[in-house]
Structure formats: C-alpha cells, structure tokens
Amino acid sequence: MPKINFEKLLFHTPRVLWHILFWVIYISFFAIVYGSFEENYGKFFLIQLTDALVQVPAVYIALYVLMPKYLFKEKFGQFFVYLVLLILLFSMLAWFEYLYIQHPIFWPQDSFQSPLINVGKILKYTTKIYPVVVLAVVAKWFKYWYIEQKRTQQLAEDKLEAELKFLKAQVHPHFLFNTLNNLYALTLKQSKEAPEMVLKLSELLNYMLYECNADKVQLKKELELVQDYIALEKVRYGDRLNVNFNVQGNTASIELSPLLILPFVENAFKHGVSEELDESWVSIELELKEKSLTLKVENSKSNNGNHEDRFAYKQGIGLKNVKRRLELLYPEKHDLNILDSSDSYLVVLKLFF
C-alpha cells in the first residue's frame, strides 16, 4: 500500500477544494445536530445555508484582511479588537437575516415582533458567527505557523549547506598550498623524486575535485587518499621518516563526510615532523566498531618546540576547519581530543553512527 504524503496532500491540494470541503462539513454537521431535534434534516440544512450567507463573508474578511494586516505582523491587540468588532457586526447581520429571511421562510406561522436593534438578540447571534470564524482563523494560523517553521528550517539548512561548501572548498587550496610547498622544496634540491610527487599530487587533486563532491563517500576511498598523501610525504622525508598506518575493521560498508581524516594526517606532517629531528615518526590507527569509528593520529615532535609551535599545531587553518565541519556534520556525535606530551602530539577522533 503506497504511503500517503500528508504534507503534500495538505499544502499542494488546490485551496478552493479545501474551502469547499470545510463549508460542506461545517454546514452538514450543524444541519445534522439541529435537524435531529425535529427530525427534519432538509429544513435545517437550508437554514444553515442561509446562515452561511453571513458566515462566509465574516470568515474571509478575518482570513484575508485582518490576519495578514494584523495577526501575521504580530499586532495581536489590534487583531483581537477588530476581530471582536467583526463578530459583533456580522452577528447583527445574522439577526437581520433571521428577521427578514429565515423567520418568514421557515416559521411563517409564528407571530414574532421585535425591535430592529435588539442588543440581547444580537449578542445571542454571536454564537452563529464566532465559532466558524475562530475555527477558520485557528486553521489558517496553524498553516501559516507550519509554513513559517518550514521556511525557517529551510533557511537554516541552506545556510548550513553554504557554510559546509565553503569549509570543504577551503580544504582544497589549503592542502594544495602545503603540498606545493613540499614540491617546491624538492625542486630546489633538484630531487629525482619530484616527477613522482607531481603524479601523486595529480591523483589527489582528481579525487578532491571530482570524487568527493557528494555528501558522503566511502571510507575506503578516504583511506586511499590518506595513503597517497603519505606516499607524497615519504618522498619528501625519505628514510628518516617512519610511518605506521594501521586499519582495523571492515571499511567497505562505512560512509562518512569527505575530507575529514586527511586534515589530521596533514597536520601531523606539517607541524609534527620537524626538520630538526634526525628521525621522525607518524602513527595512524583507525578502528571500526559496529557503531563507531576511532581515529588516532600521533606524531613525534622536536624537543626544541616552543609555545608558538604548539599553538600552530592546535590552531592551524586545517584543524579549525575540520573542527567546524565536525560541529556541523556530526553534532553531539563526535568527540575530538588533542593531547600534547613531551615528545609527541596525539589526536583522537571518535565518530558515532
């Protein structure tokens, strides 16, 4: 059985059909209620139709004049005053209708005399006006409120999407800037490794530009990107760099937002693997469990590292970027810690699915 889309049904069905349905149900309901007293449903259906001659304009003045002019602009006091005046005015018209239309047609045998302006009768006839007016106002207010909520939600989603696109776009130039610096260092040394580095860089950019534009990518693809990046750094640092890259768990079925892991790895090489060290190391461990992912990136650091180095490590553009993306993409579903010891930096990221 196909699932009914109630939102589409409510807000995309032609408005005139809903209005016709509203009046048919309202008139029929009171015709049945009052008609049951005399078991004359046809007569009271006609009476309700004549009541509608006054009720309909009262309702649509409230809906399309008072609500847009006062209620939707949050002028609640003015709206309430004019609504009360509207109900009183049309209650008086309903009383006139009874005197000159309903009574002669439906109760001609009953002798009845009353002054034209009868305050008690006019107040009594408010019961013919205010229920339908209030019901229609509440229904339209609910629709207005719902649409405003949806619009606010859509604006928030659009803003979030725009911010995420901006943040993700920053990853490309930031990564390219760092990698070109590495390539520049190799060309200065006239290293024979430079062509291989250009090839690896081309593969990385191809992934970033064409494959990671989706909201989610396979974790396996992200790890291949990390491996290519590590290969680039190994070209740069040679034998004095020791890299341990270990993955535990099945990555085939896991998807995550693109370019979340690389900034932590890149940061480890940029700020952690110092030129001053004879030997440096980077350890990358990723563990997958049923509903969580744990990434640990640890790197050696120079014993001569000063406060500015530590600040740059924790506050660099790449880390600030990825922290913000985590806040937006995985609110309350991630845990990020950066630990600074005497000889290493350790980043521990946990994602919960």
N, C-alpha and C positions, 0 to 999 in steps of 0.2 A: 504493500500500500504506500503510495507516494506521500512524503512528508509535506504537511501544509506550512507554507511560509506566511505566518500571521502578520508579520510586519509588512510584507508586500501586499497582502490582502487588505490591510487596514489603510495603508497610505498610498497605494497605487490604483485602487479601485476608483473609478470616476466619482467625484464628490457628490454629484447630483443623485447618484444611486443611493448613497448613504443617507442623504437628506430625505429622499422619498421613503426609504425603509424606516427611518426614525419616526416620521409622521404617521405612517401606516401602523407601526407598532403602538405608538402613543395613543392615537385615536381609537384603535381597536381595543386596547387594554381598558380604557375608561368606558368605552361603549359596553364591553362585557361586564364590567363591575357594576355600573349603574343600571344596565339593562336587566341584570339578574334580579333586581328588586321587583320589577314589574313583569319580568319575562317577556320583554318587548325590546329585543336587541336592535332591530332595524330602526326604531324610533330614536333610540339613544345614540345610535351610530350617526344619524343625521344631525342630532343635537351637537355631538362632538365635532362634526364637520363645520357647523355654524360657529361653534366656539373657536375653531381653527382660523376663521376669518379675522379674529382679533389676535389670537395667539401667534400666528405666523409672522406678522409684521413686528410684533414686540420682540420675538426671538431674534429676528435678523437685524433689527436695529441694535440689540445688545451685542450680537456676534460681530457685526461688520462696521459698527460705528463706535460704540462705547469701548469694546475690548481693545481694538487697535489704537484708539486715541488716548485711552487712559490706562487700562489694565496692563497692556504689553509694555507701556512706558513707565510702569511701576508708580502710577499716580493713583494709589489704591483708595485714598479718601474721596477723591473726585469721582472715581468709578462707582463707589458704593452709593454716593449721593444721587448721581444721575440714574443709577440702576433702580433705586427706590422710587424716584420720580417717574421713571418709565413704567414701572409696575403699577403705580397709582393711576397714571394716565390711562393705561390700557385696561385697568380694572374698571375705570369709569366708562370706557367704551364698551366693555363687556356688559356692563349694567344697561347701557343704552340699547345694546344689541338684544338683550333679554326683553326689554320693554317693547321694542318696535319690530322685532323679528321673531324671536323664539316664542314668546308668550302668545302672540296672535296665531302663529302657525301650529304649535304643539299643544297649547292649552287654551283654545278659544272659548271653551265653555266656562272657564274660571273667570269670575269677575275680579278684577285687580286694579287698584288705584294707588298711585304713589307719586310723590313729587319727583320731578326730573333729577334734581340734585339731592340724593339721599345718601348721606355720609355713611351710615351704617351698612347699607346695601353695597356701596362702592368698596368699603373695606372688606366685606364678606366676599365680594367677587375677585379680590386679590388671589383667592385660592384657585381661581381658574387661570391666573397668569403666572404667578411666581414659581409654581412647581416646574412648568415646562421651560421657563426662562432660565432658572437656576440649573436645571438638568443640562440644558444646551450649553450654558456658559462653562460648567464643570467639564463637560466632554471636550469642548474646544480648548479649554485651558490645559487639560491633560495632553491633548495632541500638540499644542504649542510647546509645552514643557518638554515633551518627549523629543520633538524635533530639535529644540534648542540643546538638549543634552547630547543628541547625536551629532549636532553641528560642533559643539564644544569638544566632544570626543574626537571627531574627525580632524579638527584643527590641531588638537594635541598630537594626534598620530602623524599628521603631516609635518608638524614641527619636529617631532622625534625622528621621522624618516629623513628630513632635511639635515638634521644635526648628525645623524649616523652617516649619511652620504658624505657630509663634509669631513667627518672624522676619518672615514675609510679612505677618502681621497687624499688626506694628509699622509697616510701610510706610504703611498707610492713615492712622492718626492722625498720624504724623509729617508726611506730605505735607499732610494736611488742616490741621494746625496752621500750617504755613508759608503755605499759600495763604490761609487765613482772615486771617492777619496782613496779607497783601498787600491783601485785600479791605477790611479794616478801615482801612488807610491811605487807600484810595481814598474810602471813605465819609466819612472825616474831612475830606477835601478836597472832598467833595460832587461827586465826578467823575461825569461822564455815562457814563464807561466801566464803572461798577460793574455795571449790569444785564448787560452783555455778559460780564463776568467771572463773574458768578453762573451764566450759561448754560454757559460753558465748564467751570466747576467741576462743574456737574451732569453734563456728558458724561464728564468724567474719573472721577467717582465711580461712575457707572453702569458704566464699564469695569472699575474696580477691584473693585467688589462682585459683579458678575455674570459677567464675561467672563474674568477671569484666575484663576479657581479651579482650572483644570487644571494638571497638572504642566508641560506645555509649551504655549506659544502661538505663533502665527505672528509672526515678526519684523516683518512688515508692520504688524500691529496695534500692536506695541510702538512702532514709529516714528510711527504716527498719534497715539499717546498723547503722545509727546515733542513733536510738532508742536502739539498742543492746549495743552500746558504752555507752550511758547514763546510761543504767542499770548497766553496769560494774562500772561506777564511783559512782553511788548511793550505790553500795555495799561497796565501799571503804570509802565514806564520811558519810554514814548513815543519820541520821535525821538532821544533821547540814547543809546539802546541799539542797537547794530549786531549782528545775529545772522547767522552764516553756518552753514547746515545742508546738508551735502553727503553723499550716499549713492552709493557705487559698488558695482555688482554686483547680482545678481538676488536679491531678498529673498523672492520668492514661496514658495520651497520650504524656507526655513530656519525652524526652530523652536528656541526656547530657553525657559528658565525665565522666568516673568513677572516684571516689575518689577525687572529687573537694570540696565537702561540709565538709567531715569529718575533714580535717586538721584545719579548723577554729574552729570547735567544740572542737577538741582535744586541740588546743592551749588555748582555754578559760579555760579548766580544768587544764592544766599543769601549766600555768603561772598566771592564774587569781584567781583560787580558792585556796587561801593561807591557810596553816596550822595554821597561826597565827590568823585567823578570827574565832570567835565563831560561826558565821553563815555566809554562803556564798550563792551566787545565780548565776544562769546562765539562761539567757533568749534567746531562739532560735525562731525566727519568719521567716517563709518563705511565701512569697506572689507571686502568679502566676497571671499574666495577659495574654492577648492574645498573645503578642509578647515579653514578658519579664519575668524574674524571679528576685525577690529581696530577698536576704538572709540577715538577721540581727542577729548577734551573739553578745550578750553583757554579761559581767560578772563583778562581784564585784572584788575589789582588796583591798589589805591591805593598810591602811593609812600610814604604815611604809615602803611602797615600795620605793626603791631607783632608781637611774638612770639606774643601771645595770639591774634591773628587767624590766623596761620599754623597754630597748634595747633588752633584751632577748625575750620579748613578740613580738616585731615587726620584729626581725631579726632571729628568730629561723629557724632551718632546714625545718620544716614543712611549714611555711609561705613562705620562699624563694622558696621552691619547687613549691608550688601551684601558686605563682605569675608568675613564669616562664612558668608553664603549661598554665596558662590563656593567657599569651602573645602569645604562640604558637598556642593554640587551638581556641581562640576567639580574634584574633587581631581586634582591633577597635570595638569589640562587647561586651566589658565588662567595668565595672567601679568598682574599688576597693578603699575603704577608710577605714582607721583605725583611730578612734577618741579616744583620751586619755583625760579623765576628772579626776576630783579629786578623785572620788570614783568608777570609772568603766572604762573598755575598751569596745569599740563598733566597730565591724567590719560590714561594709555594702558592700555587693557584689551585683552588678546588671549584669545580663546576658541578652543580646538581641538576639532574634532568627530571 
